[in-house]
Amino acid sequence: MIRIGIAVLQLSELFVSSIVHLLYGFYIFSTAVASDLSQALINKPNLIEIQPKTHSVNITTSDDDDDDNGVVVAADDDKNNGLLPPIVLVHGIFGFGKGRLGGLSYFAGAEKKDERVLVPDLGSLTSIYDRARELFYYLKGGQVDYGEEHSKTYGHSQFGRDYEQGNYPEWDEDHPIHFVGHSAGAQVVRALQQMLADKAFKGYEDTSENWVLSISSLSGAFNGTTRTYLDGMQPDDGRSMKPICLLQLCRLGVIIYDWLDIPWLKAYYNFGFDHFNMSWKKSGLTGLVDLLLGNTGPFATGDWILPDLTIQGSMRLNSHLHTFPNTYYFSYATKKTTNLMGITLPSSILGIHPMLFIRVLQMSQWTHPPDAPLPYKGYRDEDWQDNDGALNTISMTYPRLPTEHPNKFVENDSDCQPLQPGIWYHKIVEGDHILFIVNRERAGVQFDLIYDSIFERCRKHVLRTRPTLPNQIQH
């Protein structure tokens, strides 16, 4: 009888979680559509006035824009490259870049705070590895090459999207980049920097870790999250899924979405699995059956984002990701819990997004199953109770598993000036996981404080100087 009660409770929770996520997804989608419709109703002169600032953000835009500001930025690129490195904002899971979901901004318009900001559109559910490869070619240009060995291992095409012109083709050690990653986006940037250090891109033998000037993490997924287990990943291995869970429903939805391959819909939002050839045009009906049964596709091979976000998966990634001595690192860890008489609970009700409140509560009470091996030696449930509804606060501070990277806790940004490279400066911010994205009004003044501090640090305090000989020509 007790088992039946527990099963009913779990199914009820699954039903509620599914409805909440679907409603939030519909809300985001409808908001984007409404924004597009409103833009379409605005007269053309007003649209022209709005465009210059948007296009000045994108360093190498292919849009046909004859506005003077756009031309000036393009003409001044060579002059500004050494003085004003671009800041690249990298989205997290289920995220999107510029050009997706109409005019909706994943970073809630933060990209407008600086004149040289790029917001790439990467796979929203693809693996950390695949997204890092996509990010490189988005910047340098050319056709995305996932690597022959990796592609064969995980059963997808070696080549993906073709960027005819990179968004920052001059990127190299003399023209480094600032990266800002939200959630899984922070881990993507770390993977990319390691690939640059390992010279892992065919045809680019001169890459190095010094192509990255700084990495700023906002709720970064460095050490995994216990939410993956709540959503359906098996805690004993961090790779497979439970038979009935939220992630299984997500898997089915994504497979059908990609198999139907509706052009206008995928142009509006794309999960990023095009290189798996899941479309009905290529896989047919038998291919759909194989995908649904888990015989083929990213969910069968494990080449998607969730295995990378388990504690075990993050440890596998971190085992070969380094913190480099010439790069600056800063991390904002978010937290929406408090300790009441020795019990960790959500710190508020109204201050947490409705989609995340139940998750904050669940994660604060998470206990590792006694019949599953601990993810690492010394694991304690209480260390992982503080969270923001998606990630555990301990995970967001700095890379600490399987080995702890150089780090320093700071309360105020001014306390760590001047910044030293090779150290993860980290601070804890009161907020849930989506407070600083999508909806700017929710964060209020905190939104400006966070992003202004990040952009100011990139522009004023993070510098890599080199001795310059007299009359030396800068290229």
C-alpha positions as CSV (number, residue, x, y, z in Angstrom):
1,M,0.0,0.0,0.0
2,I,2.8,2.4,0.9
3,R,4.5,1.6,-2.5
4,I,1.3,2.4,-4.3
5,G,1.0,5.7,-2.5
6,I,4.6,6.6,-3.3
7,A,4.1,5.7,-7.0
8,V,0.9,7.8,-7.2
9,L,2.8,10.7,-5.6
10,Q,5.7,10.4,-8.0
11,L,3.3,10.3,-11.0
12,S,1.4,13.3,-9.7
13,E,4.7,15.2,-9.4
14,L,5.7,14.2,-12.9
15,F,2.3,15.4,-14.2
16,V,2.6,18.8,-12.4
17,S,6.2,19.3,-13.5
18,S,5.3,18.5,-17.1
19,I,2.4,20.9,-17.1
20,V,4.5,23.7,-15.5
21,H,7.3,23.3,-18.0
22,L,5.0,23.1,-21.0
23,L,3.2,26.3,-19.8
24,Y,6.4,28.1,-19.4
25,G,7.7,27.0,-22.8
26,F,4.4,28.2,-24.3
27,Y,4.7,31.5,-22.4
28,I,8.2,32.1,-23.9
29,F,7.1,31.1,-27.4
30,S,4.0,33.2,-27.3
31,T,5.9,36.2,-25.9
32,A,8.4,35.9,-28.8
33,V,5.5,35.7,-31.3
34,A,3.7,38.7,-29.8
35,S,7.0,40.7,-29.9
36,D,7.4,39.9,-33.6
37,L,3.8,40.9,-34.3
38,S,4.2,44.2,-32.5
39,Q,7.4,44.9,-34.4
40,A,5.6,44.2,-37.7
41,L,3.0,46.8,-36.8
42,I,5.7,49.5,-36.2
43,N,6.2,51.8,-39.2
44,K,9.4,51.4,-41.2
45,P,11.1,54.7,-40.2
46,N,11.0,53.6,-36.5
47,L,12.5,50.2,-37.4
48,I,15.4,52.0,-39.2
49,E,16.0,54.0,-36.0
50,I,16.1,50.8,-33.9
51,Q,18.5,48.9,-36.2
52,P,21.8,50.8,-35.8
53,K,22.5,49.8,-32.2
54,T,21.5,46.2,-32.9
55,H,23.8,45.9,-35.8
56,S,26.7,47.7,-34.1
57,V,26.7,44.8,-31.6
58,N,27.4,42.2,-34.3
59,I,30.9,42.8,-35.5
60,T,30.6,41.1,-38.9
61,T,26.9,41.2,-39.8
62,S,25.8,40.0,-43.2
63,D,22.5,42.0,-43.1
64,D,21.9,44.6,-45.8
65,D,22.1,47.7,-43.7
66,D,23.1,51.0,-45.2
67,D,22.9,52.9,-41.9
68,D,25.9,55.0,-41.2
69,N,26.5,53.6,-37.8
70,G,26.7,50.1,-39.2
71,V,29.2,51.1,-41.8
72,V,31.4,53.0,-39.3
73,V,31.6,50.0,-37.0
74,A,32.7,47.8,-39.9
75,A,35.2,50.3,-41.1
76,D,36.7,50.8,-37.6
77,D,37.0,47.1,-36.8
78,D,40.8,46.9,-37.5
79,K,41.4,50.0,-35.5
80,N,39.4,48.8,-32.5
81,N,40.3,45.1,-32.5
82,G,43.3,45.5,-30.2
83,L,41.6,48.0,-27.9
84,L,38.1,46.5,-27.6
85,P,37.9,42.7,-27.7
86,P,34.3,41.4,-28.2
87,I,32.3,40.0,-25.3
88,V,30.6,36.8,-26.2
89,L,27.5,35.8,-24.3
90,V,26.9,32.0,-24.3
91,H,23.5,30.7,-23.4
92,G,22.7,27.7,-21.3
93,I,20.4,24.6,-21.6
94,F,17.2,25.3,-23.6
95,G,18.7,28.6,-24.5
96,F,18.9,30.5,-27.8
97,G,21.1,33.1,-29.4
98,K,20.4,36.2,-31.5
99,G,18.0,35.4,-34.4
100,R,16.0,32.7,-32.6
101,L,12.5,33.2,-31.1
102,G,12.1,36.4,-33.1
103,G,13.3,39.5,-31.2
104,L,13.4,37.8,-27.8
105,S,16.7,38.1,-26.0
106,Y,18.0,35.2,-23.8
107,F,20.1,37.7,-21.9
108,A,17.1,40.1,-21.5
109,G,18.8,42.8,-23.5
110,A,22.1,42.8,-21.6
111,E,23.9,42.6,-25.0
112,K,22.9,46.3,-25.6
113,K,25.1,47.4,-22.7
114,D,28.3,47.3,-24.8
115,E,29.1,48.1,-28.4
116,R,30.9,44.8,-29.2
117,V,28.8,41.9,-27.9
118,L,28.1,38.7,-29.7
119,V,25.2,36.3,-28.8
120,P,25.8,33.0,-30.7
121,D,23.0,30.5,-31.2
122,L,24.2,27.1,-30.2
123,G,22.4,23.8,-29.7
124,S,20.0,24.1,-26.8
125,L,20.2,20.4,-25.8
126,T,23.4,19.3,-27.5
127,S,26.4,18.1,-25.5
128,I,29.1,20.4,-24.1
129,Y,31.6,19.1,-26.6
130,D,29.3,19.7,-29.6
131,R,28.4,23.2,-28.5
132,A,32.1,24.1,-28.0
133,R,32.9,23.0,-31.5
134,E,29.9,25.1,-32.8
135,L,31.1,28.1,-30.9
136,F,34.5,28.0,-32.4
137,Y,33.3,28.0,-36.0
138,Y,30.6,30.6,-35.2
139,L,33.5,32.9,-34.4
140,K,36.2,31.9,-36.9
141,G,33.9,30.9,-39.7
142,G,33.7,27.8,-41.9
143,Q,31.8,24.6,-41.6
144,V,31.4,23.1,-38.1
145,D,33.6,20.0,-37.8
146,Y,32.7,17.8,-34.8
147,G,35.7,15.6,-35.5
148,E,35.8,12.3,-37.2
149,E,36.4,10.1,-34.2
150,H,33.8,11.8,-32.0
151,S,31.2,11.7,-34.8
152,K,31.7,8.0,-35.4
153,T,31.5,7.2,-31.7
154,Y,28.2,9.1,-31.2
155,G,26.6,8.3,-34.5
156,H,26.2,11.7,-36.2
157,S,27.5,13.6,-39.2
158,Q,31.0,14.9,-38.9
159,F,30.1,18.3,-40.3
160,G,27.3,20.7,-39.3
161,R,26.3,24.3,-40.0
162,D,28.4,26.3,-42.4
163,Y,29.3,29.8,-41.3
164,E,30.4,31.5,-44.6
165,Q,31.8,34.4,-42.7
166,G,32.9,34.1,-39.0
167,N,31.6,36.7,-36.6
168,Y,35.1,37.4,-35.4
169,P,37.5,35.8,-38.0
170,E,40.5,37.7,-36.7
171,W,40.3,35.8,-33.4
172,D,43.7,34.7,-32.2
173,E,46.2,35.2,-29.4
174,D,46.7,38.9,-30.3
175,H,42.9,39.4,-30.6
176,P,41.5,37.4,-27.6
177,I,37.9,37.3,-26.5
178,H,35.9,37.8,-23.3
179,F,33.4,35.1,-22.7
180,V,30.3,35.3,-20.4
181,G,28.5,32.0,-19.9
182,H,25.2,31.3,-18.2
183,S,24.5,27.9,-16.7
184,A,25.9,25.2,-19.0
185,G,27.3,28.0,-21.3
186,A,30.1,28.5,-18.8
187,Q,31.2,24.9,-19.1
188,V,31.0,25.2,-22.9
189,V,33.5,28.0,-22.8
190,R,35.8,26.1,-20.6
191,A,35.7,23.1,-23.0
192,L,36.4,25.5,-25.9
193,Q,39.4,26.9,-24.2
194,Q,40.8,23.5,-23.5
195,M,40.3,22.6,-27.2
196,L,42.2,25.7,-28.2
197,A,45.0,24.7,-25.8
198,D,45.0,21.2,-27.3
199,K,45.0,22.5,-30.9
200,A,41.9,20.3,-31.5
201,F,40.7,22.1,-34.6
202,K,41.9,20.7,-37.9
203,G,43.5,23.4,-40.0
204,Y,44.1,25.7,-37.0
205,E,47.5,24.6,-35.6
206,D,48.2,28.0,-34.0
207,T,45.4,28.0,-31.4
208,S,46.2,28.3,-27.7
209,E,44.4,28.9,-24.4
210,N,45.5,32.6,-24.6
211,W,42.8,33.2,-27.3
212,V,40.5,33.5,-24.3
213,L,41.1,36.7,-22.3
214,S,38.5,36.1,-19.6
215,I,35.6,33.9,-18.6
216,S,32.8,35.2,-16.5
217,S,30.3,32.7,-15.3
218,L,26.7,33.5,-14.3
219,S,25.2,30.5,-12.5
220,G,27.7,28.3,-14.2
221,A,27.3,24.5,-14.2
222,F,30.8,23.5,-13.2
223,N,30.3,20.5,-11.0
224,G,26.9,19.1,-12.0
225,T,23.6,19.3,-10.4
226,T,21.4,17.0,-8.3
227,R,18.4,18.3,-10.3
228,T,19.4,15.9,-13.1
229,Y,18.6,13.0,-10.8
230,L,15.3,14.5,-9.8
231,D,14.4,14.9,-13.5
232,G,15.3,11.3,-14.3
233,M,19.0,10.7,-14.7
234,Q,20.1,7.5,-12.9
235,P,22.2,8.5,-9.8
236,D,24.3,5.3,-10.0
237,D,26.0,6.1,-13.3
238,G,24.9,9.7,-14.4
239,R,24.4,8.5,-18.0
240,S,21.1,6.6,-18.3
241,M,17.6,7.7,-17.7
242,K,14.8,6.2,-15.5
243,P,12.0,4.5,-17.6
244,I,9.4,7.0,-16.5
245,C,10.5,10.6,-15.8
246,L,10.4,14.2,-17.0
247,L,13.4,13.7,-19.2
248,Q,11.8,10.8,-21.0
249,L,8.9,13.1,-21.9
250,C,11.4,15.7,-23.0
251,R,13.1,13.1,-25.1
252,L,9.9,12.0,-26.9
253,G,9.0,15.6,-27.6
254,V,12.4,16.6,-29.0
255,I,12.5,13.5,-31.3
256,I,9.0,14.2,-32.7
257,Y,9.8,17.9,-33.1
258,D,13.1,17.2,-35.0
259,W,11.5,14.3,-37.0
260,L,8.6,16.5,-38.3
261,D,11.2,19.0,-39.4
262,I,8.8,21.9,-40.0
263,P,11.1,24.6,-41.6
264,W,9.5,27.7,-40.2
265,L,9.2,26.2,-36.7
266,K,12.9,25.0,-36.6
267,A,14.0,28.4,-37.9
268,Y,12.2,29.9,-34.9
269,Y,13.7,27.4,-32.4
270,N,16.1,24.6,-32.8
271,F,17.3,22.0,-30.3
272,G,20.5,21.7,-32.3
273,F,20.4,18.0,-33.3
274,D,20.4,18.6,-37.1
275,H,23.8,16.7,-37.4
276,F,22.0,13.6,-36.1
277,N,19.8,13.5,-39.3
278,M,16.6,12.8,-37.3
279,S,14.3,14.5,-39.9
280,W,11.7,12.3,-41.7
281,K,13.4,13.2,-44.9
282,K,16.5,11.3,-44.0
283,S,15.4,8.7,-41.4
284,G,11.9,7.9,-42.6
285,L,9.2,6.1,-40.5
286,T,11.6,3.3,-39.5
287,G,14.1,5.9,-38.3
288,L,11.4,7.4,-36.1
289,V,10.6,4.0,-34.5
290,D,14.3,3.5,-33.8
291,L,14.6,7.0,-32.3
292,L,11.6,6.5,-30.1
293,L,12.8,3.0,-29.0
294,G,16.1,4.5,-28.0
295,N,18.2,2.6,-30.6
296,T,19.6,5.6,-32.4
297,G,20.0,9.3,-31.9
298,P,21.6,11.6,-29.3
299,F,19.6,10.1,-26.4
300,A,20.7,6.6,-27.3
301,T,24.4,7.5,-27.5
302,G,24.5,10.0,-24.6
303,D,25.7,12.8,-26.8
304,W,23.4,15.4,-25.3
305,I,23.5,17.9,-22.5
306,L,22.0,16.1,-19.5
307,P,24.7,13.5,-19.0
308,D,27.2,16.3,-18.9
309,L,25.2,18.0,-16.1
310,T,25.2,15.1,-13.7
311,I,27.9,15.2,-11.0
312,Q,29.6,12.1,-12.6
313,G,29.4,13.7,-16.1
314,S,30.8,17.0,-14.9
315,M,33.7,15.1,-13.2
316,R,34.5,13.3,-16.4
317,L,34.6,16.7,-18.2
318,N,36.6,18.5,-15.5
319,S,39.2,15.7,-15.4
320,H,40.7,17.3,-18.5
321,L,39.6,20.9,-18.3
322,H,42.3,23.2,-16.9
323,T,42.4,26.7,-15.4
324,F,45.0,28.6,-17.3
325,P,47.5,31.1,-15.9
326,N,47.0,33.9,-18.4
327,T,43.1,33.9,-18.3
328,Y,40.9,35.8,-15.9
329,Y,38.1,34.0,-14.2
330,F,35.1,35.3,-12.3
331,S,32.0,33.4,-11.1
332,Y,28.6,34.5,-9.8
333,A,26.9,31.6,-7.9
334,T,23.1,32.0,-7.3
335,K,21.2,30.9,-4.3
336,K,17.6,30.9,-3.3
337,T,17.6,29.0,0.0
338,T,18.0,29.7,3.7
339,N,18.7,27.7,6.8
340,L,15.9,27.5,9.3
341,M,16.6,25.6,12.5
342,G,19.1,23.4,10.7
343,I,16.8,22.7,7.7
344,T,17.4,24.1,4.3
345,L,14.3,25.7,2.7
346,P,13.4,28.1,-0.1
347,S,14.3,31.6,1.1
348,S,11.0,33.1,-0.2
349,I,7.9,32.3,-2.1
350,L,7.2,35.4,-4.3
351,G,10.9,35.9,-5.1
352,I,11.3,32.5,-6.8
353,H,9.9,31.9,-10.3
354,P,6.8,29.6,-10.1
355,M,8.5,27.0,-12.4
356,L,11.5,26.8,-10.0
357,F,9.9,27.0,-6.6
358,I,9.1,23.3,-6.3
359,R,12.6,22.6,-7.7
360,V,14.3,24.7,-5.0
361,L,12.4,22.8,-2.3
362,Q,13.1,19.4,-3.9
363,M,16.8,20.1,-4.3
364,S,17.2,21.4,-0.8
365,Q,15.8,18.1,0.5
366,W,17.7,15.8,-1.9
367,T,19.4,12.8,-0.4
368,H,21.6,10.5,-2.5
369,P,20.0,7.0,-2.8
370,P,21.6,4.6,-0.3
371,D,21.8,1.8,-2.8
372,A,23.7,3.9,-5.4
373,P,27.5,4.5,-5.2
374,L,28.5,8.0,-4.1
375,P,29.5,10.2,-7.0
376,Y,32.9,11.0,-5.3
377,K,34.7,10.3,-2.1
378,G,33.7,12.7,0.7
379,Y,30.2,13.4,-0.8
380,R,27.7,14.8,1.7
381,D,24.1,15.7,1.0
382,E,24.2,18.8,3.1
383,D,26.9,20.3,0.9
384,W,24.5,20.2,-2.1
385,Q,21.3,21.6,-0.4
386,D,21.7,25.3,-1.2
387,N,20.5,25.9,-4.8
388,D,18.8,28.2,-7.2
389,G,16.2,25.8,-8.5
390,A,18.4,24.4,-11.3
391,L,21.9,24.1,-10.0
392,N,23.4,23.6,-6.6
393,T,25.3,26.7,-5.2
394,I,28.4,24.6,-4.4
395,S,28.6,23.6,-8.1
396,M,28.4,27.2,-9.4
397,T,31.3,28.7,-7.4
398,Y,34.3,27.3,-9.3
399,P,35.6,24.0,-10.7
400,R,36.2,21.8,-7.6
401,L,35.6,18.2,-8.8
402,P,37.5,15.9,-9.1
403,T,40.2,18.5,-8.1
404,E,39.9,21.9,-6.7
405,H,41.0,24.8,-8.9
406,P,42.7,28.0,-7.6
407,N,40.0,30.2,-6.2
408,K,39.1,33.1,-3.9
409,F,35.8,34.2,-2.4
410,V,34.9,37.8,-2.7
411,E,32.0,39.8,-1.2
412,N,32.4,43.0,-3.3
413,D,34.0,43.3,-6.7
414,S,36.3,46.1,-5.4
415,D,37.8,43.6,-2.9
416,C,39.6,41.7,-5.7
417,Q,41.3,44.6,-7.6
418,P,43.6,44.3,-9.2
419,L,42.5,40.9,-10.6
420,Q,45.1,38.2,-11.0
421,P,44.8,35.7,-13.8
422,G,44.6,32.0,-13.2
423,I,42.3,32.3,-10.1
424,W,38.5,31.7,-9.9
425,Y,37.1,34.7,-8.1
426,H,33.6,33.8,-6.9
427,K,30.8,35.4,-5.1
428,I,27.2,34.3,-4.1
429,V,24.2,36.3,-5.4
430,E,20.7,36.1,-4.1
431,G,18.6,34.9,-7.0
432,D,17.1,31.9,-8.8
433,H,18.5,30.3,-11.9
434,I,16.6,32.5,-14.4
435,L,16.6,35.8,-12.6
436,F,19.2,37.3,-14.9
437,I,17.9,36.1,-18.2
438,V,14.8,36.5,-20.5
439,N,12.8,38.8,-18.2
440,R,14.7,41.9,-17.2
441,E,12.0,43.3,-15.0
442,R,12.2,40.3,-12.6
443,A,15.8,41.1,-11.6
444,G,15.2,44.9,-11.2
445,V,18.2,46.9,-10.2
446,Q,20.2,43.6,-9.6
447,F,20.1,43.0,-13.4
448,D,22.1,46.2,-14.1
449,L,24.4,45.7,-11.1
450,I,25.4,42.2,-12.3
451,Y,25.9,42.9,-16.0
452,D,27.4,46.4,-15.5
453,S,30.0,44.8,-13.2
454,I,30.8,42.1,-15.7
455,F,31.2,44.5,-18.7
456,E,33.1,47.1,-16.6
457,R,35.5,44.4,-15.5
458,C,36.0,43.2,-19.1
459,R,36.7,46.7,-20.3
460,K,38.7,48.3,-17.4
461,H,40.3,45.6,-15.2
462,V,41.0,42.6,-17.4
463,L,44.0,43.4,-19.5
464,R,46.8,41.3,-21.0
465,T,49.6,43.6,-21.8
466,R,52.7,42.9,-23.8
467,P,55.9,44.9,-24.3
468,T,55.7,46.7,-27.6
469,L,58.9,47.7,-29.4
470,P,59.2,51.2,-30.8
471,N,57.6,51.6,-34.2
472,Q,56.2,48.1,-34.0
473,I,53.3,47.6,-36.4
474,Q,50.1,46.2,-34.8
475,H,48.2,43.7,-36.9
